[in-house]
Amino acid sequence: MKLGYAFFNPKHEILQHHAQQLGVRCAVTSAGWAGGFSRYIHEWDYMPLLKTKLSMESFGLEFSVVEGVGFLDEVKLGSEGRDEAIEHFILLLKNMSELGIKTVCYNWMPVWGWFRTDTNIKLDGGATVTGFDNDLIPVCPITELGRVSQDRLWSNLEYFLKKVVPWAEKYRVQLALHPDDPPVDNIGGIERILTSVNAMQRAIDLAPSEYNGITLCQGSFAAMGEDVIDSIRHFGTQNKIFFAHFRDLTGGPGHFREEFHHTGKTDMYTAMKTYYDIGFDGVIRPDHVPTMYLDTVGEQGYGTNGNLFATGYMMGLMEAIEKEMN
C-alpha cells in the first residue's frame, strides 16, 4: 500500500513541498490544470500528462493516478459525441501507459458530479466541512437534458466498458470507478446508479477483467449506509480495489456531514488494517479533509493544514499496524 496526495489546484506547490517533507511518494491529479499550452492541447494528450509528471518528479513524487476525467458526459448520457469522447479516453490510456501512470479514477455522475448542499459547516473549534441534506434537493432545477433514467445510465456504462476495457488491458491501465457522491437516487432529474455495494459489483460484472475495478471511497460507502470495513473486504478479496480514498463522516443515506478522520462513524484503525489484511498494494490518499485556521489552497476538502493532519493520522495508523504484523 502506498500513501498518496491529491493535487487538484494549479497553485498546489505548497502541497508538493509538504508531500516531499512528509515522505509521501505518490501523486494523484488530473492533467487538466496543466493543459494551458494551447486550446488545441487537451487533458488526454501526452504533453500535459508529461508536464504534470515532470512537475511531480521534481518533488520526488511518482504520478501514480489520474483522477478527474472531465470529458465523459456525452458518454454517460449517450448523447452525440460519445464515440469521439471514448476515443479521447482510449488515447488517455495510451499516453498514461507510455508515461508509466497505472490507474485512472473516473465516475459515472453526469451533469452534477460531486455535489453538496453545504460547503461551510462549522465543527467544534471552528474547522469547516461539507455536508448534504437530501431534503433540499427538490428545489434543484431540472436541466435542459430533462430526466435521465437509471436504465439509460446503466446502458451507457456497459457500452463504455465494452469499448474501453480491451484497451485498458492492452495498455495495462486500471479503470477505478468511483461510487456516486452523494449516493442518492436523483439530483435535478439526473438519476444515479452507483449507490450501493451491489451496484458497484454490477459495474464490475458488466465487463469482467483484471483491469476493471473500483475506487474504494470510504466516505461514499459510509454515506450509502454500507459497512465500510465489510465493503473493503468484499471488493478487496476479489482484487478489485485499485485506489482508495480514506475519509469519514457522520450520518447516512441522504443526510450526512463530513468529519475529521478520527471523529466520524467508521473504525478507521480497523479499516486501515483491513487494507493490509486483503493485501491491497495500490495508492490510498486522504480525502475531503476539514478546512482549518489559516488553511491555503482554497478548494474545500483539500486544504494544507487539514491534509497535514490527515496524513499524520494515516501514517500513525500504518506504522502501528505494520509493527503489530511484524
NORTA-V703170 format. One line per field, one symbol per residue. ss: DSSP state (@ for helix, = for strand, . for the rest). A space follows every 50 residues. Layout:
BEGIN
ss: ???
END
This chain:
BEGIN
ss: .======.....@@@@@@@@@@...====..@@@...........@@@@@ @@@@@@@....======.....@@@@@....@@@@@@@@@@@@@@@@@.. ..=====..........=====.....======@@@@@@........=.@ @@@@@@@@@@@@@@@@@@@@@..=====.......==..==.....@@@@ @@@@@@.....======@@@@@@@...@@@@@@@@@....======..== ==..====.........@@@@@@@@@@.....====....=......... ...@@@@@@@@@@@@@@@@@@@@@@.
END
